[in-house]
Amino acid sequence: MTISVNEAILVFTDPSAYADVPRFEAACAVLRKESPIHYYEDPTGLFNPFYAITKHADVLEIELHNEIFINEPRPVLGLAEGDRHNEENGHMLRTLIHVDDPEHRDLRGVTSEWFLPKNLAKMDARLAELSKRFVDKMASAGGSIDFATDIAMQLPLHVILDILGLPESDYPRMLKLTQELFGAADEEMSRGTSPEDLIAVITDFFAYFTQVTEDRRANPTADLASAVANGTIRGEELSMIQTISYYVIAATAGHDTTASAIAGGLQALIENPDQLDLLRNDPSLYATAADEIIRWVTPVKHFMRTATEDYTIRGVTIKKGQSVLLSYPSANRDEEVFDHPQRFDITRSPNKQLSFGFGVHYCLGAMLARMEIKAFFGELVPRLNSISLNGEPSLMKTTFVGGLKHLPIAYSLN
């Protein structure tokens, strides 16, 4: 596929490009080689200008200089109209991806204890139980299933909402709201394409989690929802927007990204049967396989940062107030970092994938995601007799977070 630099840069603003893997990867390869820090100014004015950062080393450098490159006021790529609204009125949400230190550090501290290895280790039995439950569901499904919708989207949803302490009867509602939030550009997932439709989705989250907050403050329990509802920063309770934003990021990104990894990981194993055989024959590879799955899929497509002062990188000076787009899928295919980056290799070690970010904004749930991937495939792979695609996989149209929305498979289990 031949593509020019000027054509390549357009993939970052086009949701359908992320659903067209050959096109997207060809574009990123061109940019890494010819213009790794590429300035884009949209001639239509739909998007505010930004620099696309496509090399692993440059993404890493910017992540490490978090005092210079900050999340606010533009944490993710959005329409210029939305950027102006956010600057004038503030974001409707203030999650960990929206804020910077010291607020970011303080907010992480509210739940960081929950995600320490010693506490997550207590989840092993529950993850094994849920993994068996969903593989058993596959076994009873008659040998064919849409793995993305019926399994991959369900398992991580149960894990994170179980941790939050939400009733299982509410899980479908949380899944639908998550898909409407992250899949706003996908006609199959979105509630609508207007800014008002997105506001309506966030308003529904607020209504739901306001009730959760009020309940947990009146009747605290031992779940994560209670930790957030009753969390304090320097002796003061979190504001309502901080509290509800915490729930939203946990309940959405806490399962959607892992769901994408599990679905994309299974597709990769189906399309690379030698790697599936390796995993079947050597259970010690589950840890490296999990990291390779995470690199291969890269569920979070980008974050934005804004420079607080002039900064020169790779000979390009990014001026104070200018924004950069950190492309994680591109960084995870960087030929200077990964041997044969287009090869799915579950033995890859070291694996310097940046799917969880780096530095102070490193994903709080990274260890949990790895545990879920290992637990599920540790249950599925030994029970597989055969597996193949049973139709065309399809990816969600998005510019921010997403992966497979359908993965039809045929299989037999023992």
N, C-alpha and C positions, 0 to 999 in steps of 0.2 A: 504494500500500500504506500503510494507516494503522496506526501502531504507537506505543504510549506509551513514555515514558522507562523505566518499570519493566519493560516487555517488551523494550525495546531492549537494556538492559544484559545480558540473559541470553545474547545471542549469543556473548559472549566465553568462556563456560563450556560451550558446546554445540558439539561437533565437527561436527555435521550442519549447523550454521548457516553454516560456512565453505564448505560444498559447495552452499549455496543462495545464490547471489550476490545476487539481487534483495532477499531478506530481510536479508542481512547489510548491504548497502549502505544500505538504507532505515533500518535501526537506527542505523548510524553517523551518517547525516545528521541524524537526530532528536537524537542525543546532542551532536553538534557545535553544533547550533543551540540546544538547550534546556538541556543540562547537560554542557558539554564536559569538566568534571572531576567525574566522578560516582562517589560512594561506593557500593560494593556489599557488602552483608553477606548471605551465603547463609543463608536461613532453615532449610535442611536441615543446615547445618554441613559439607557435603561440601567446600566451598572456604573457605579463610581469606579474610577481607575484603581488599578492594583498591580503589583509585581507578582508574577507567578514564580514560586520557588520550587524547583523540580529535582534538585540534587540532594541526596541523603546528607552530605556534609553541611550543606547550607541550611536545610531544615533543622538539623541538629544545632548549628551555631545560633540560629535565631531563637530556638527553644531555650537554649542555655542563657541567653541574654534577656531574660524576662523583665528586667528593670528598664530596658530600652524598648523592647517590643511587647506591647501590652494588649490585653484582650479588648478593653473598652476603647472606643465606642462601637467597634465593628468586629464582633467575635466570629461571625460567619458571613459568607457571601449572601447579599440580598440586593434587591432592587434599590436604585438610588433613592426612590421615593421613600422606601422603608428606612434607609439609613438616615435620611433627613428627619423623619418622624422620631426615630430612636434618639437622635442627638437633641431634638427639641423637647421631647416628652419622656425620654427614658424607655428602657425595654420593659415589656410586660412581665418578663421573667428575669430573675437575677440568680442564675445557677452558677455552679463552679466554672462553667465555660464563659460566663459573661463578665466575671470580675477579676480583679488583680489583688496582689498583696497590698495592705494587710488583710483586707476583707476575705480574699481567697484563702489565705492561710488559716484564718479564724474559722471559716465555714468548714474547711476540711477537718479541722479539729473536733467538730461536733460529732462526726461519725467515724473518724479514723480508727478508733479502737475496734470497731466492728470488723474492719478489714485487715487487721493484723493476722499474720499466719497462725498464731496460736488459737485465735478465735475462729478463723475460717476452717481450721482443721476439724472443728466440731461439726462441720457440714458434710463430712465425707459420707456418713451413713445415709443422710437425707438425699444427697446427690446420687448415691448408688440406688436407693429406693426409687427415686423419680426416673432415673435412666432405665431401670428394669420395667417400670410401669409403661414407659413409652415404647420400648422395644417390644414388650408384650402386646401393646396396641398394634404395632406393625404386624406381629405374628397372627393376630386375629383379623387382620384387614384383607386377607385373601390373596396376598402376593402382589398387590399393586396399591400405590398410594401417592398422593401429592405430598412428598416428604417436607417441602418447605412450609406449607400451610398446616399440615396435620401433626407434624412432629417438631421440626426445628423451631417454629415460632412458639410452640406450646411449652417445651421443656424449660427454657430460660425464663419465660414468663412466670411459670409456677415457682421457680427458684427465688426470683427477686421479690415477687409479691408475697411469697411465703415468709421471707425475711422481714418484709415490711409489716406483715401481720394482717394483710387484707383478706377478706373472705373470698373463697374460691368462686363464689357466684358472681363476683365483680370482675373476674379475670377477662372475660370476653369484652367488657366495656373498656378496660385498660388497653387491650390489644387494638381495638378499633380506634381509640383516640391516638394511640402511638402511630398507627399507620397513617392517620389523617394528618398528624403533625409532621412526620418525616417524609411522607409520600404525597405532600401537597402538590407536587408537579406531575404526579402519576395519576392518570384519569381513573385507573382501577382502584386506587387507594384514597384519593383525596375527597374531601367533603365538597370542595369547590376551589377555584383558582384565584378568587379575589382576596385582597387583604382582609376583608370583613369575614370571609370564611375561616381564615387562619385565626383571627381574633376569637371567633365563635368556638373553635376547638380549644384554645387556651382558656377561654371562659368556662368551658365545661370541666376542664381540669381543676380550675380554681374552685368551682362549686363543689366538686367531689372532695377535694383535699381540704377544703375549709371544714367540712363536716368531720373528716378524719382528725384534723388538728384539734378541734373543739372536744371531740370524744377522748383523745389521748391525753389532753390536758386535764380533763375532768376525771378520767379513769386510766391512768398510766399502766402499761403492761411491760413485759420484757422484750418487746419487739423493736425493730428499727424505727417504725413510725413514732413510737413513744419517745425514743431518743431524740428524734428531730423536733417533735412537738414541744418537748421540754428542754431542748438544748439552750445553752446560754453562751454569750460571748462577753467576757469581762464583766460577768455578773448580771448582764441584761439578757432577757429572753430574745430569741430571734424575732424579727418583724414578721408580719403575716406574709409578705411577699417573699422573704428569705425562706420561710418555712415551706410554703407551697412550692416554690421553685425547687427546693431540695427534693420534695416528693416527686415532682415532675421528672427531674433528671434521673432519679433513681429508678422510677417505674418505667421510663421509656428507654433511655440509653442503657439502663441496667439489664434489659433483656433483648432489645432489638439488635444490638451489635453482636451479641453472642449467638442469637438465632441466625444471623447472616453468616457467621463463621461456621456454624455447624452444618448449615445447608450447603454452603460453598465448599466446605471440607469434604462432604460426602460426594459432591459432584467431582471434585478433583480426584478422589480415590477411585471412583467409577471409571473416570477417563484415563487413569494411570494405574492399571491393575497390578503392575509390578510393585507399586508402592503399597497397595492394599495387601498384597502377599507378604511384603516385608513386615507390615504391621501385624498381620495375622501370626506370623512365625516368630516375631520378637517383641513381646510385650514391653520390653524396656524402652521401646521407641515412642511410647505414647507422649512423653514430655516434649521431645523434639518435634514430633508430628503436630502437636498442638500449636507450637510456635510457627511452624511452617504453614499451617492452615490459616493462622492469624495474618501472617505476611501475605499469603496468596490472595486472601479475600479482601483484607484491609477495609473493614466496614465503615470506618469514619474516613470520608474522602478528603476533608480539609478542615483547617481552622484558619481564621484571619488574625493578623496582628497589626498594630499601628505603631509606627516609630515615634518615640518621644524626643528624639534628637537625630541629627544627621548620622548615618552609619554606612560605611563602605564595606561591601562584601563582594568578593570575586570581581573587584574592579568597578563595581556599580555602586554609586552613592544613592542610598534611599534617604530622601529628605524627611525632616521632621513633619509629622502629620500624614505622611503617605502610608498606604497599607500594603501588606504582603499576604499572599495566599500560600499556605504551606500545603503542598500536595503530597499526602502520605502514600497513595498508590504509586506515584512516580518514584518517590524516595525508596520504596520497597522493591522497585525493579531496577535500581541503579547498578549498572554494570561495574562500576568501580568498587562496589561494596559486596555484591553477591555474585559468586561464580554461577554462570548459567542462570540468570535471574528468571528466565522464562520457563525454567524446569521446576516442576513440583517435586521436592525432594525432602521426604520426612526425616532423613538423616542429617539434614543441614545443621552444622554446628561449627563455629558459633553462628547464631542467627540474629543479626543486628536490626531486626524489623522495628519500625517506628509506629506501628499501628496504635500503640497506647500513648503516643506522644513521648515527651522526655522532659526532664527537669521538674520544676515545681508543679507543672500541670499534668504530670504523669497520671494516667487513669487510676482512680482510687479502686476500681473493681477489677484490675488486671489479673490478680491472682485468682479471684473467683471465676472469671471467664475461662482461664486455663483449666481450672479444676472441673468446670462443667463440661468442657470439650473432652478432657481425658476420661471423665466418668462415663459420658455417653458412648464414645467410641469404644471404650473398654468393655462396655456391655454389648454393643452391637456387633463388633467385628468378630468375636469368637463364635457368634451364633449364625453368621452369614454362611449360607451354602453357595448362593449366587446372587448377583445384583447387576442391574443394567438400567440405562435410561429407558423410559417408556413414553417418550414424547419430547417436545422441545422445552428446555429450561428457559425461564424468562426472568430478567432482572428488573428491579424497580427503577423508574426514572427519578433521579434525585441529583442534587449537587452537594449534599451534605452527608447523610447517613443512609445506608441501605445495602441491599444485596438481593439474593434470589427471592422472588415472590412466588414462583412455581418451580417445582422440581419433581416431575412425574417419574416414578421408578417402578421397576418390576424386580422381584426378589423372592428367594426362599430362605427360610430360617430353620434352624434346628432347635 
